[in-house]
């Protein structure tokens, strides 16, 4: 199911934002290169708010314990707990759409 979340302009480049989709919370990231990624909103290790993490390219650093994740795959770069990813795209009108 596709869900409209916001305008891409609502997420500044290099940052993330958290959105509620039904019972789930999803973090959407807008890279400085203009790419979009979407993951679960909380770090699986310590429930850190991933949208508040540091974003560098497609790598995200958790704000609580500096765990690093590849946003393309959701895999932990330390080989521990991975994050769930979601398909996300930007429409022709600049709307962020996620598939859940």
Buried (B, 14 or more C-beta within 10 A) or exposed (E): EEBEBBEBEBBEBEBBBBBEBEEBBBBBBBBEEEBBBBBBBBBBBEEBBBBBBBBEEBBBBBBBEEBBBBBEEBBBEEEEEBBEBBEBEBEEEEBBBBEE
